[in-house]
Amino acid sequence: MISEGLRIRPALPEDAHALAVALLKNRSHMKPWEPYRPERYYTAEAQAERLADGGVRWFAVEGDAIVGAVILSGIVLGPFRSASLGYWVDRDHTGRGLATALTAEACRGAREELGLHRLEAGTVLDHHVSQRVLEKSGFSRIGTAPRYLHIDGEWRDHHLFQRLLHDDPPPGVPAGTPSNGDLA
């Protein structure tokens, strides 16, 4: 539990309706940082599809309401062991450390549950609050990507961040094994 009545938990398939309600409520709040979303996106049916898309999510919940989320998407295993991180917080819950807590939970899950080595995230250049969340969460800025994503009606530059979670070899690879597989 983060604070009285507020907790972080894994997303469940039955969260589709509550997620649609939360996203619709926060539509204008998130508009400056989101891509175009068709009306269908704000339905329980569309959110049920998203919850089954292979991403790994955790929700911040207050009672039955979803008030924040973090997702690991584009998960790649093998020698890369990486994913993209995204998050949002309900407009009535900003400024309370919730995005940082969600990001910490995703980093923990990425390492301990998924065995990932690295997470990446991007922010539009002027989203200083989100950049601060990433910095507080151990992410380092690794560059700037011109016209990276189509956000709020135009192609926007993004600052790119990464966090290395550990330096252990991938699962099943003995420590110190050369790249050709020979044990020397």
MIKE-524272 format. One record per atom (N, C-alpha, C, O): x, y negated, z; residue number from 0; atom name. Coordinates in nm, 3 decimals. Layout:
N
        X        Y        Z  seq  atom
        X        Y        Z  NUM    CA
...
***
This chain:
184
        X        Y        Z  seq  atom
    0.085    0.118    0.000    0     N
    0.000    0.000    0.000    0    CA
    0.090   -0.124    0.000    0     C
    0.188   -0.130    0.073    0     O
    0.055   -0.223   -0.082    1     N
    0.132   -0.346   -0.093    1    CA
    0.090   -0.444    0.014    1     C
    0.174   -0.500    0.085    1     O
   -0.039   -0.465    0.026    2     N
   -0.095   -0.551    0.129    2    CA
   -0.232   -0.493    0.164    2     C
   -0.276   -0.397    0.102    2     O
   -0.295   -0.550    0.260    3     N
   -0.425   -0.498    0.305    3    CA
   -0.521   -0.483    0.187    3     C
   -0.557   -0.581    0.122    3     O
   -0.561   -0.360    0.161    4     N
   -0.658   -0.332    0.056    4    CA
   -0.602   -0.327   -0.085    4     C
   -0.679   -0.306   -0.179    4     O
   -0.472   -0.345   -0.103    5     N
   -0.412   -0.344   -0.236    5    CA
   -0.307   -0.235   -0.241    5     C
   -0.219   -0.228   -0.155    5     O
   -0.316   -0.148   -0.342    6     N
   -0.219   -0.039   -0.352    6    CA
   -0.186   -0.012   -0.498    6     C
   -0.259   -0.054   -0.588    6     O
   -0.077    0.057   -0.522    7     N
   -0.035    0.099   -0.655    7    CA
   -0.050    0.250   -0.663    7     C
   -0.009    0.323   -0.572    7     O
   -0.109    0.295   -0.772    8     N
   -0.127    0.439   -0.793    8    CA
   -0.118    0.471   -0.942    8     C
   -0.133    0.382   -1.026    8     O
   -0.094    0.598   -0.976    9     N
   -0.091    0.635   -1.117    9    CA
   -0.228    0.613   -1.182    9     C
   -0.332    0.626   -1.117    9     O
   -0.226    0.580   -1.310   10     N
   -0.350    0.566   -1.387   10    CA
   -0.415    0.703   -1.404   10     C
   -0.346    0.805   -1.412   10     O
   -0.546    0.703   -1.411   11     N
   -0.624    0.825   -1.431   11    CA
   -0.715    0.808   -1.551   11     C
   -0.754    0.695   -1.582   11     O
   -0.752    0.915   -1.621   12     N
   -0.842    0.904   -1.735   12    CA
   -0.975    0.836   -1.700   12     C
   -1.033    0.765   -1.782   12     O
   -1.021    0.858   -1.580   13     N
   -1.150    0.798   -1.539   13    CA
   -1.141    0.649   -1.509   13     C
   -1.241    0.588   -1.470   13     O
   -1.024    0.589   -1.526   14     N
   -1.005    0.445   -1.504   14    CA
   -1.047    0.360   -1.625   14     C
   -1.040    0.237   -1.619   14     O
   -1.089    0.422   -1.733   15     N
   -1.114    0.349   -1.858   15    CA
   -1.212    0.233   -1.840   15     C
   -1.186    0.123   -1.888   15     O
   -1.323    0.255   -1.772   16     N
   -1.422    0.149   -1.755   16    CA
   -1.366    0.033   -1.671   16     C
   -1.378   -0.083   -1.709   16     O
   -1.305    0.065   -1.559   17     N
   -1.248   -0.040   -1.472   17    CA
   -1.137   -0.116   -1.545   17     C
   -1.122   -0.237   -1.525   17     O
   -1.060   -0.047   -1.628   18     N
   -0.954   -0.114   -1.704   18    CA
   -1.015   -0.209   -1.806   18     C
   -0.967   -0.322   -1.822   18     O
   -1.118   -0.165   -1.876   19     N
   -1.185   -0.253   -1.973   19    CA
   -1.240   -0.378   -1.905   19     C
   -1.227   -0.489   -1.957   19     O
   -1.300   -0.361   -1.789   20     N
   -1.354   -0.476   -1.713   20    CA
   -1.241   -0.572   -1.677   20     C
   -1.256   -0.693   -1.693   20     O
   -1.130   -0.520   -1.628   21     N
   -1.017   -0.604   -1.587   21    CA
   -0.957   -0.678   -1.707   21     C
   -0.925   -0.797   -1.697   21     O
   -0.942   -0.610   -1.818   22     N
   -0.883   -0.673   -1.936   22    CA
   -0.974   -0.782   -1.993   22     C
   -0.927   -0.887   -2.035   22     O
   -1.103   -0.756   -1.993   23     N
   -1.198   -0.857   -2.041   23    CA
   -1.195   -0.980   -1.950   23     C
   -1.197   -1.093   -1.997   23     O
   -1.192   -0.957   -1.819   24     N
   -1.186   -1.068   -1.723   24    CA
   -1.061   -1.154   -1.746   24     C
   -1.067   -1.276   -1.733   24     O
   -0.951   -1.091   -1.780   25     N
   -0.822   -1.160   -1.792   25    CA
   -0.784   -1.195   -1.936   25     C
   -0.670   -1.232   -1.962   25     O
   -0.878   -1.182   -2.027   26     N
   -0.850   -1.205   -2.169   26    CA
   -0.786   -1.342   -2.194   26     C
   -0.680   -1.348   -2.258   26     O
   -0.845   -1.449   -2.148   27     N
   -0.789   -1.582   -2.174   27    CA
   -0.661   -1.605   -2.094   27     C
   -0.570   -1.674   -2.140   27     O
   -0.652   -1.548   -1.975   28     N
   -0.531   -1.560   -1.892   28    CA
   -0.410   -1.500   -1.962   28     C
   -0.301   -1.556   -1.955   28     O
   -0.428   -1.386   -2.030   29     N
   -0.316   -1.316   -2.092   29    CA
   -0.293   -1.356   -2.239   29     C
   -0.195   -1.313   -2.299   29     O
   -0.381   -1.436   -2.296   30     N
   -0.373   -1.471   -2.438   30    CA
   -0.237   -1.523   -2.482   30     C
   -0.191   -1.483   -2.589   30     O
   -0.169   -1.610   -2.408   31     N
   -0.040   -1.662   -2.455   31    CA
    0.070   -1.556   -2.469   31     C
    0.173   -1.583   -2.532   31     O
    0.051   -1.438   -2.412   32     N
    0.155   -1.335   -2.411   32    CA
    0.112   -1.206   -2.479   32     C
    0.186   -1.108   -2.479   32     O
   -0.006   -1.204   -2.537   33     N
   -0.061   -1.081   -2.593   33    CA
   -0.074   -1.090   -2.745   33     C
   -0.090   -1.200   -2.799   33     O
   -0.067   -0.975   -2.814   34     N
   -0.101   -0.974   -2.956   34    CA
   -0.252   -0.988   -2.975   34     C
   -0.328   -0.981   -2.878   34     O
   -0.294   -1.006   -3.098   35     N
   -0.437   -1.009   -3.129   35    CA
   -0.503   -0.880   -3.081   35     C
   -0.449   -0.771   -3.101   35     O
   -0.617   -0.892   -3.019   36     N
   -0.694   -0.776   -2.973   36    CA
   -0.835   -0.783   -3.031   36     C
   -0.905   -0.881   -3.008   36     O
   -0.877   -0.681   -3.107   37     N
   -1.014   -0.681   -3.158   37    CA
   -1.113   -0.662   -3.042   37     C
   -1.075   -0.617   -2.934   37     O
   -1.237   -0.695   -3.066   38     N
   -1.340   -0.683   -2.961   38    CA
   -1.345   -0.542   -2.903   38     C
   -1.365   -0.525   -2.783   38     O
   -1.328   -0.442   -2.987   39     N
   -1.334   -0.303   -2.940   39    CA
   -1.232   -0.275   -2.831   39     C
   -1.256   -0.189   -2.745   39     O
   -1.120   -0.343   -2.831   40     N
   -1.014   -0.323   -2.732   40    CA
   -1.069   -0.337   -2.589   40     C
   -1.020   -0.271   -2.498   40     O
   -1.168   -0.421   -2.572   41     N
   -1.222   -0.451   -2.439   41    CA
   -1.336   -0.358   -2.399   41     C
   -1.416   -0.391   -2.312   41     O
   -1.343   -0.241   -2.462   42     N
   -1.447   -0.143   -2.428   42    CA
   -1.385   -0.025   -2.354   42     C
   -1.265    0.002   -2.365   42     O
   -1.468    0.045   -2.278   43     N
   -1.421    0.163   -2.206   43    CA
   -1.373    0.271   -2.303   43     C
   -1.278    0.343   -2.273   43     O
   -1.438    0.282   -2.418   44     N
   -1.397    0.384   -2.516   44    CA
   -1.255    0.358   -2.567   44     C
   -1.173    0.450   -2.574   44     O
   -1.226    0.233   -2.600   45     N
   -1.091    0.200   -2.648   45    CA
   -0.988    0.221   -2.537   45     C
   -0.877    0.268   -2.564   45     O
   -1.023    0.186   -2.415   46     N
   -0.929    0.204   -2.305   46    CA
   -0.909    0.351   -2.272   46     C
   -0.800    0.390   -2.229   46     O
   -1.011    0.433   -2.290   47     N
   -0.994    0.578   -2.272   47    CA
   -0.893    0.632   -2.373   47     C
   -0.810    0.717   -2.339   47     O
   -0.899    0.583   -2.496   48     N
   -0.801    0.622   -2.598   48    CA
   -0.661    0.578   -2.558   48     C
   -0.565    0.654   -2.572   48     O
   -0.649    0.455   -2.510   49     N
   -0.517    0.405   -2.467   49    CA
   -0.462    0.487   -2.351   49     C
   -0.343    0.516   -2.347   49     O
   -0.548    0.524   -2.257   50     N
   -0.502    0.601   -2.141   50    CA
   -0.452    0.740   -2.182   50     C
   -0.383    0.806   -2.104   50     O
   -0.487    0.785   -2.302   51     N
   -0.444    0.916   -2.351   51    CA
   -0.335    0.905   -2.458   51     C
   -0.307    1.002   -2.527   51     O
   -0.273    0.787   -2.473   52     N
   -0.180    0.763   -2.584   52    CA
   -0.036    0.808   -2.559   52     C
    0.050    0.785   -2.645   52     O
   -0.008    0.869   -2.446   53     N
    0.127    0.916   -2.417   53    CA
    0.209    0.821   -2.332   53     C
    0.316    0.858   -2.285   53     O
    0.159    0.699   -2.311   54     N
    0.226    0.606   -2.220   54    CA
    0.204    0.650   -2.076   54     C
    0.108    0.722   -2.046   54     O
    0.292    0.608   -1.989   55     N
    0.278    0.638   -1.846   55    CA
    0.248    0.507   -1.775   55     C
    0.321    0.409   -1.789   55     O
    0.138    0.506   -1.698   56     N
    0.089    0.382   -1.637   56    CA
    0.068    0.398   -1.488   56     C
    0.039    0.506   -1.437   56     O
    0.083    0.285   -1.419   57     N
    0.044    0.274   -1.280   57    CA
   -0.044    0.150   -1.270   57     C
   -0.022    0.051   -1.340   57     O
   -0.145    0.157   -1.183   58     N
   -0.235    0.044   -1.164   58    CA
   -0.223   -0.009   -1.023   58     C
   -0.204    0.067   -0.927   58     O
   -0.234   -0.140   -1.010   59     N
   -0.256   -0.203   -0.881   59    CA
   -0.407   -0.212   -0.866   59     C
   -0.476   -0.265   -0.953   59     O
   -0.458   -0.160   -0.756   60     N
   -0.602   -0.157   -0.736   60    CA
   -0.637   -0.222   -0.603   60     C
   -0.564   -0.213   -0.504   60     O
   -0.752   -0.287   -0.605   61     N
   -0.809   -0.346   -0.485   61    CA
   -0.952   -0.295   -0.481   61     C
   -1.037   -0.338   -0.558   61     O
   -0.979   -0.203   -0.389   62     N
   -1.107   -0.134   -0.391   62    CA
   -1.116   -0.052   -0.518   62     C
   -1.029    0.030   -0.546   62     O
   -1.222   -0.075   -0.597   63     N
   -1.238   -0.006   -0.726   63    CA
   -1.186   -0.087   -0.843   63     C
   -1.187   -0.040   -0.956   63     O
   -1.141   -0.210   -0.818   64     N
   -1.099   -0.299   -0.925   64    CA
   -0.951   -0.283   -0.957   64     C
   -0.868   -0.273   -0.866   64     O
   -0.919   -0.281   -1.084   65     N
   -0.780   -0.283   -1.129   65    CA
   -0.737   -0.429   -1.138   65     C
   -0.800   -0.509   -1.207   65     O
   -0.629   -0.463   -1.067   66     N
   -0.583   -0.603   -1.062   66    CA
   -0.442   -0.620   -1.118   66     C
   -0.382   -0.727   -1.106   66     O
   -0.389   -0.515   -1.177   67     N
   -0.258   -0.522   -1.238   67    CA
   -0.221   -0.386   -1.293   67     C
   -0.275   -0.284   -1.252   67     O
   -0.127   -0.386   -1.387   68     N
   -0.085   -0.260   -1.448   68    CA
    0.058   -0.272   -1.496   68     C
    0.107   -0.381   -1.526   68     O
    0.124   -0.157   -1.503   69     N
    0.256   -0.147   -1.564   69    CA
    0.252   -0.021   -1.650   69     C
    0.194    0.080   -1.611   69     O
    0.316   -0.029   -1.767   70     N
    0.318    0.085   -1.859   70    CA
    0.459    0.109   -1.909   70     C
    0.536    0.016   -1.934   70     O
    0.491    0.235   -1.922   71     N
    0.611    0.278   -1.993   71    CA
    0.562    0.336   -2.125   71     C
    0.488    0.435   -2.126   71     O
    0.602    0.276   -2.235   72     N
    0.560    0.323   -2.366   72    CA
    0.682    0.348   -2.453   72     C
    0.794    0.312   -2.417   72     O
    0.659    0.411   -2.567   73     N
    0.771    0.441   -2.657   73    CA
    0.876    0.525   -2.589   73     C
    0.995    0.505   -2.611   73     O
    0.834    0.619   -2.508   74     N
    0.927    0.703   -2.432   74    CA
    1.004    0.794   -2.527   74     C
    0.945    0.869   -2.605   74     O
    1.137    0.787   -2.519   75     N
    1.225    0.869   -2.600   75    CA
    1.312    0.949   -2.505   75     C
    1.374    0.893   -2.414   75     O
    1.317    1.080   -2.525   76     N
    1.398    1.166   -2.439   76    CA
    1.529    1.198   -2.511   76     C
    1.582    1.113   -2.582   76     O
    1.582    1.318   -2.495   77     N
    1.709    1.353   -2.558   77    CA
    1.822    1.270   -2.501   77     C
    1.819    1.236   -2.382   77     O
    1.922    1.236   -2.582   78     N
    2.036    1.161   -2.530   78    CA
    2.005    1.014   -2.503   78     C
    2.083    0.947   -2.435   78     O
    1.892    0.961   -2.556   79     N
    1.857    0.820   -2.536   79    CA
    1.789    0.798   -2.402   79     C
    1.830    0.710   -2.326   79     O
    1.686    0.874   -2.370   80     N
    1.614    0.871   -2.242   80    CA
    1.576    0.729   -2.203   80     C
    1.620    0.677   -2.100   80     O
    1.493    0.668   -2.285   81     N
    1.460    0.527   -2.269   81    CA
    1.310    0.505   -2.291   81     C
    1.242    0.590   -2.347   81     O
    1.261    0.390   -2.245   82     N
    1.121    0.351   -2.268   82    CA
    1.111    0.200   -2.263   82     C
    1.200    0.132   -2.212   82     O
    1.001    0.149   -2.316   83     N
    0.969    0.006   -2.307   83    CA
    0.875   -0.015   -2.189   83     C
    0.785    0.065   -2.165   83     O
    0.897   -0.124   -2.118   84     N
    0.817   -0.158   -2.001   84    CA
    0.730   -0.279   -2.032   84     C
    0.776   -0.377   -2.092   84     O
    0.605   -0.272   -1.992   85     N
    0.515   -0.386   -2.002   85    CA
    0.430   -0.393   -1.877   85     C
    0.408   -0.291   -1.811   85     O
    0.380   -0.510   -1.843   86     N
    0.298   -0.524   -1.723   86    CA
    0.210   -0.647   -1.735   86     C
    0.235   -0.736   -1.816   86     O
    0.106   -0.651   -1.653   87     N
    0.020   -0.769   -1.641   87    CA
   -0.039   -0.770   -1.500   87     C
   -0.047   -0.667   -1.433   87     O
   -0.079   -0.888   -1.458   88     N
   -0.141   -0.907   -1.326   88    CA
   -0.265   -0.994   -1.343   88     C
   -0.263   -1.092   -1.416   88     O
   -0.371   -0.957   -1.275   89     N
   -0.496   -1.032   -1.275   89    CA
   -0.471   -1.178   -1.237   89     C
   -0.389   -1.208   -1.150   89     O
   -0.542   -1.267   -1.303   90     N
   -0.522   -1.412   -1.283   90    CA
   -0.540   -1.453   -1.137   90     C
   -0.479   -1.551   -1.094   90     O
   -0.623   -1.381   -1.060   91     N
   -0.645   -1.415   -0.919   91    CA
   -0.540   -1.354   -0.826   91     C
   -0.547   -1.375   -0.705   91     O
   -0.445   -1.279   -0.880   92     N
   -0.343   -1.212   -0.798   92    CA
   -0.201   -1.250   -0.835   92     C
   -0.107   -1.186   -0.789   92     O
   -0.184   -1.354   -0.917   93     N
   -0.049   -1.394   -0.956   93    CA
    0.022   -1.463   -0.840   93     C
   -0.041   -1.515   -0.748   93     O
    0.154   -1.462   -0.846   94     N
    0.234   -1.532   -0.747   94    CA
    0.245   -1.462   -0.613   94     C
    0.287   -1.524   -0.515   94     O
    0.210   -1.335   -0.606   95     N
    0.213   -1.260   -0.479   95    CA
    0.312   -1.145   -0.480   95     C
    0.315   -1.065   -0.386   95     O
    0.394   -1.136   -0.584   96     N
    0.492   -1.027   -0.591   96    CA
    0.437   -0.899   -0.650   96     C
    0.505   -0.796   -0.648   96     O
    0.316   -0.902   -0.702   97     N
    0.254   -0.780   -0.754   97    CA
    0.325   -0.729   -0.880   97     C
    0.345   -0.608   -0.893   97     O
    0.362   -0.817   -0.972   98     N
    0.433   -0.774   -1.092   98    CA
    0.567   -0.711   -1.055   98     C
    0.608   -0.612   -1.117   98     O
    0.635   -0.767   -0.957   99     N
    0.762   -0.711   -0.912   99    CA
    0.741   -0.573   -0.849   99     C
    0.820   -0.482   -0.872   99     O
    0.636   -0.558   -0.770  100     N
    0.606   -0.427   -0.708  100    CA
    0.570   -0.324   -0.814  100     C
    0.613   -0.209   -0.805  100     O
    0.491   -0.363   -0.914  101     N
    0.455   -0.271   -1.023  101    CA
    0.581   -0.230   -1.100  101     C
    0.597   -0.113   -1.134  101     O
    0.668   -0.326   -1.128  102     N
    0.791   -0.296   -1.201  102    CA
    0.880   -0.202   -1.121  102     C
    0.942   -0.112   -1.177  102     O
    0.889   -0.223   -0.991  103     N
    0.968   -0.133   -0.906  103    CA
    0.912    0.009   -0.911  103     C
    0.989    0.105   -0.918  103     O
    0.780    0.023   -0.909  104     N
    0.719    0.157   -0.916  104    CA
    0.748    0.222   -1.050  104     C
    0.774    0.342   -1.056  104     O
    0.743    0.145   -1.158  105     N
    0.772    0.201   -1.290  105    CA
    0.919    0.244   -1.300  105     C
    0.948    0.348   -1.358  105     O
    1.009    0.166   -1.243  106     N
    1.151    0.204   -1.243  106    CA
    1.173    0.332   -1.164  106     C
    1.248    0.420   -1.205  106     O
    1.106    0.342   -1.049  107     N
    1.117    0.464   -0.968  107    CA
    1.064    0.584   -1.046  107     C
    1.130    0.687   -1.054  107     O
    0.945    0.570   -1.103  108     N
    0.886    0.680   -1.179  108    CA
    0.967    0.716   -1.302  108     C
    0.980    0.834   -1.336  108     O
    1.022    0.615   -1.369  109     N
    1.103    0.640   -1.488  109    CA
    1.224    0.727   -1.455  109     C
    1.258    0.819   -1.529  109     O
    1.286    0.697   -1.343  110     N
    1.405    0.775   -1.305  110    CA
    1.368    0.909   -1.242  110     C
    1.415    1.014   -1.285  110     O
    1.283    0.905   -1.139  111     N
    1.256    1.024   -1.060  111    CA
    1.161    1.123   -1.126  111     C
    1.178    1.243   -1.111  111     O
    1.062    1.075   -1.199  112     N
    0.962    1.163   -1.259  112    CA
    0.992    1.196   -1.405  112     C
    0.967    1.308   -1.449  112     O
    1.045    1.099   -1.479  113     N
    1.067    1.119   -1.622  113    CA
    1.214    1.144   -1.657  113     C
    1.244    1.186   -1.768  113     O
    1.304    1.118   -1.563  114     N
    1.446    1.138   -1.589  114    CA
    1.502    1.042   -1.693  114     C
    1.594    1.078   -1.766  114     O
    1.447    0.921   -1.699  115     N
    1.496    0.824   -1.797  115    CA
    1.624    0.757   -1.748  115     C
    1.650    0.748   -1.628  115     O
    1.701    0.710   -1.842  116     N
    1.828    0.641   -1.815  116    CA
    1.812    0.490   -1.822  116     C
    1.881    0.417   -1.751  116     O
    1.720    0.442   -1.907  117     N
    1.715    0.300   -1.939  117    CA
    1.571    0.256   -1.965  117     C
    1.491    0.331   -2.021  117     O
    1.541    0.134   -1.923  118     N
    1.415    0.069   -1.956  118    CA
    1.446   -0.062   -2.025  118     C
    1.545   -0.128   -1.994  118     O
    1.361   -0.100   -2.119  119     N
    1.376   -0.229   -2.186  119    CA
    1.245   -0.305   -2.176  119     C
    1.138   -0.246   -2.161  119     O
    1.254   -0.437   -2.185  120     N
    1.136   -0.524   -2.182  120    CA
    1.169   -0.650   -2.259  120     C
    1.285   -0.686   -2.273  120     O
    1.065   -0.716   -2.308  121     N
    1.084   -0.841   -2.379  121    CA
    0.982   -0.943   -2.333  121     C
    0.871   -0.908   -2.293  121     O
    1.020   -1.071   -2.338  122     N
    0.929   -1.180   -2.303  122    CA
    0.941   -1.290   -2.406  122     C
    1.048   -1.311   -2.463  122     O
    0.830   -1.361   -2.432  123     N
    0.841   -1.479   -2.516  123    CA
    0.936   -1.576   -2.444  123     C
    0.948   -1.572   -2.321  123     O
    1.001   -1.661   -2.520  124     N
    1.108   -1.744   -2.464  124    CA
    1.067   -1.830   -2.345  124     C
    1.146   -1.850   -2.254  124     O
    0.944   -1.880   -2.346  125     N
    0.902   -1.971   -2.238  125    CA
    0.825   -1.904   -2.125  125     C
    0.767   -1.973   -2.041  125     O
    0.824   -1.772   -2.122  126     N
    0.753   -1.702   -2.013  126    CA
    0.851   -1.679   -1.897  126     C
    0.892   -1.567   -1.870  126     O
    0.886   -1.790   -1.831  127     N
    0.988   -1.788   -1.726  127    CA
    0.947   -1.705   -1.605  127     C
    1.032   -1.646   -1.539  127     O
    0.819   -1.699   -1.574  128     N
    0.772   -1.620   -1.460  128    CA
    0.801   -1.472   -1.485  128     C
    0.850   -1.403   -1.396  128     O
    0.770   -1.425   -1.604  129     N
    0.795   -1.285   -1.636  129    CA
    0.945   -1.255   -1.639  129     C
    0.989   -1.148   -1.597  129     O
    1.023   -1.349   -1.689  130     N
    1.168   -1.330   -1.689  130    CA
    1.221   -1.319   -1.547  130     C
    1.311   -1.239   -1.521  130     O
    1.165   -1.397   -1.456  131     N
    1.208   -1.391   -1.315  131    CA
    1.171   -1.255   -1.254  131     C
    1.248   -1.200   -1.176  131     O
    1.054   -1.202   -1.288  132     N
    1.015   -1.069   -1.240  132    CA
    1.119   -0.966   -1.284  132     C
    1.164   -0.884   -1.205  132     O
    1.158   -0.972   -1.410  133     N
    1.255   -0.875   -1.462  133    CA
    1.390   -0.891   -1.393  133     C
    1.453   -0.791   -1.357  133     O
    1.434   -1.013   -1.376  134     N
    1.562   -1.036   -1.308  134    CA
    1.559   -0.986   -1.164  134     C
    1.654   -0.922   -1.118  134     O
    1.450   -1.015   -1.092  135     N
    1.438   -0.967   -0.953  135    CA
    1.433   -0.814   -0.948  135     C
    1.466   -0.754   -0.846  135     O
    1.392   -0.753   -1.058  136     N
    1.378   -0.607   -1.063  136    CA
    1.502   -0.539   -1.118  136     C
    1.499   -0.419   -1.147  136     O
    1.612   -0.613   -1.132  137     N
    1.738   -0.552   -1.173  137    CA
    1.760   -0.545   -1.323  137     C
    1.853   -0.477   -1.367  137     O
    1.679   -0.612   -1.402  138     N
    1.698   -0.615   -1.546  138    CA
    1.797   -0.725   -1.582  138     C
    1.804   -0.828   -1.515  138     O
    1.872   -0.702   -1.688  139     N
    1.967   -0.801   -1.740  139    CA
    1.925   -0.841   -1.880  139     C
    1.880   -0.758   -1.959  139     O
    1.939   -0.968   -1.909  140     N
    1.908   -1.014   -2.045  140    CA
    2.019   -0.968   -2.138  140     C
    2.137   -0.989   -2.111  140     O
    1.979   -0.904   -2.249  141     N
    2.078   -0.849   -2.343  141    CA
    2.075   -0.917   -2.479  141     C
    2.155   -0.884   -2.566  141     O
    1.984   -1.012   -2.498  142     N
    1.983   -1.083   -2.625  142    CA
    1.851   -1.151   -2.652  142     C
    1.760   -1.149   -2.569  142     O
    1.843   -1.210   -2.767  143     N
    1.721   -1.275   -2.813  143    CA
    1.690   -1.223   -2.952  143     C
    1.776   -1.222   -3.039  143     O
    1.567   -1.181   -2.973  144     N
    1.523   -1.126   -3.101  144    CA
    1.434   -1.227   -3.172  144     C
    1.325   -1.258   -3.123  144     O
    1.478   -1.279   -3.286  145     N
    1.396   -1.375   -3.360  145    CA
    1.269   -1.309   -3.415  145     C
    1.272   -1.197   -3.465  145     O
    1.158   -1.382   -3.405  146     N
    1.029   -1.338   -3.461  146    CA
    1.003   -1.190   -3.429  146     C
    0.971   -1.111   -3.518  146     O
    1.016   -1.155   -3.304  147     N
    1.012   -1.016   -3.257  147    CA
    0.872   -0.955   -3.260  147     C
    0.854   -0.843   -3.309  147     O
    0.773   -1.027   -3.209  148     N
    0.634   -0.977   -3.205  148    CA
    0.538   -1.086   -3.246  148     C
    0.564   -1.205   -3.228  148     O
    0.425   -1.044   -3.303  149     N
    0.320   -1.139   -3.339  149    CA
    0.232   -1.158   -3.216  149     C
    0.150   -1.073   -3.182  149     O
    0.251   -1.271   -3.150  150     N
    0.185   -1.301   -3.023  150    CA
    0.108   -1.432   -3.036  150     C
    0.161   -1.531   -3.087  150     O
   -0.015   -1.433   -2.990  151     N
   -0.098   -1.554   -2.986  151    CA
   -0.093   -1.629   -3.120  151     C
   -0.080   -1.751   -3.123  151     O
   -0.105   -1.554   -3.229  152     N
   -0.121   -1.616   -3.360  152    CA
    0.003   -1.644   -3.442  152     C
   -0.008   -1.695   -3.553  152     O
    0.122   -1.612   -3.390  153     N
    0.242   -1.633   -3.472  153    CA
    0.354   -1.540   -3.428  153     C
    0.353   -1.486   -3.317  153     O
    0.452   -1.522   -3.518  154     N
    0.570   -1.442   -3.486  154    CA
    0.654   -1.519   -3.387  154     C
    0.696   -1.632   -3.414  154     O
    0.679   -1.459   -3.272  155     N
    0.749   -1.530   -3.164  155    CA
    0.882   -1.463   -3.130  155     C
    0.895   -1.341   -3.127  155     O
    0.981   -1.550   -3.105  156     N
    1.109   -1.502   -3.055  156    CA
    1.090   -1.448   -2.913  156     C
    1.004   -1.495   -2.839  156     O
    1.170   -1.349   -2.877  157     N
    1.164   -1.288   -2.744  157    CA
    1.304   -1.273   -2.687  157     C
    1.399   -1.242   -2.758  157     O
    1.314   -1.297   -2.557  158     N
    1.434   -1.257   -2.484  158    CA
    1.417   -1.109   -2.452  158     C
    1.310   -1.067   -2.408  158     O
    1.522   -1.030   -2.473  159     N
    1.520   -0.887   -2.446  159    CA
    1.600   -0.858   -2.320  159     C
    1.706   -0.916   -2.297  159     O
    1.547   -0.767   -2.240  160     N
    1.608   -0.728   -2.113  160    CA
    1.620   -0.576   -2.108  160     C
    1.545   -0.505   -2.175  160     O
    1.714   -0.527   -2.029  161     N
    1.723   -0.384   -2.002  161    CA
    1.765   -0.362   -1.857  161     C
    1.825   -0.448   -1.792  161     O
    1.730   -0.244   -1.811  162     N
    1.779   -0.199   -1.680  162    CA
    1.827   -0.056   -1.696  162     C
    1.753    0.031   -1.741  162     O
    1.952   -0.034   -1.660  163     N
    2.006    0.101   -1.657  163    CA
    1.972    0.160   -1.521  163     C
    2.004    0.102   -1.418  163     O
    1.907    0.275   -1.521  164     N
    1.857    0.334   -1.398  164    CA
    1.960    0.422   -1.328  164     C
    1.954    0.439   -1.206  164     O
    2.054    0.479   -1.403  165     N
    2.159    0.565   -1.348  165    CA
    2.257    0.596   -1.459  165     C
    2.235    0.560   -1.575  165     O
    2.366    0.662   -1.425  166     N
    2.464    0.703   -1.524  166    CA
    2.484    0.854   -1.526  166     C
    2.586    0.902   -1.577  166     O
    2.389    0.929   -1.473  167     N
    2.396    1.075   -1.477  167    CA
    2.375    1.123   -1.620  167     C
    2.310    1.054   -1.699  167     O
    2.429    1.240   -1.655  168     N
    2.402    1.293   -1.789  168    CA
    2.254    1.332   -1.801  168     C
    2.186    1.349   -1.700  168     O
    2.205    1.345   -1.924  169     N
    2.066    1.390   -1.942  169    CA
    2.046    1.528   -1.880  169     C
    2.142    1.603   -1.866  169     O
    1.924    1.562   -1.843  170     N
    1.896    1.695   -1.788  170    CA
    1.947    1.804   -1.881  170     C
    1.928    1.797   -2.003  170     O
    2.012    1.904   -1.824  171     N
    2.062    2.016   -1.901  171    CA
    2.202    1.997   -1.958  171     C
    2.258    2.090   -2.016  171     O
    2.259    1.878   -1.942  172     N
    2.394    1.852   -1.991  172    CA
    2.487    1.847   -1.870  172     C
    2.471    1.761   -1.783  172     O
    2.585    1.938   -1.863  173     N
    2.677    1.935   -1.749  173    CA
    2.758    1.805   -1.748  173     C
    2.795    1.753   -1.853  173     O
    2.784    1.755   -1.630  174     N
    2.866    1.634   -1.616  174    CA
    3.003    1.657   -1.678  174     C
    3.062    1.764   -1.663  174     O
    3.052    1.557   -1.748  175     N
    3.185    1.564   -1.808  175    CA
    3.193    1.643   -1.936  175     C
    3.304    1.667   -1.985  175     O
    3.081    1.685   -1.993  176     N
    3.082    1.760   -2.118  176    CA
    3.113    1.668   -2.235  176     C
    3.045    1.567   -2.253  176     O
    3.215    1.700   -2.316  177     N
    3.246    1.618   -2.434  177    CA
    3.130    1.622   -2.534  177     C
    3.047    1.713   -2.530  177     O
    3.125    1.523   -2.622  178     N
    3.013    1.512   -2.715  178    CA
    3.003    1.630   -2.811  178     C
    2.894    1.656   -2.863  178     O
    3.113    1.703   -2.838  179     N
    3.105    1.815   -2.931  179    CA
    3.058    1.944   -2.861  179     C
    3.044    2.047   -2.926  179     O
    3.035    1.938   -2.731  180     N
    2.986    2.053   -2.657  180    CA
    3.095    2.142   -2.601  180     C
    3.068    2.227   -2.517  180     O
    3.220    2.123   -2.646  181     N
    3.330    2.203   -2.594  181    CA
    3.357    2.165   -2.449  181     C
    3.346    2.049   -2.410  181     O
    3.392    2.261   -2.371  182     N
    3.425    2.235   -2.231  182    CA
    3.575    2.214   -2.213  182     C
    3.625    2.213   -2.101  182     O
    3.648    2.198   -2.323  183     N
    3.792    2.167   -2.330  183    CA
    3.880    2.278   -2.289  183     C
    4.002    2.263   -2.290  183     O
***
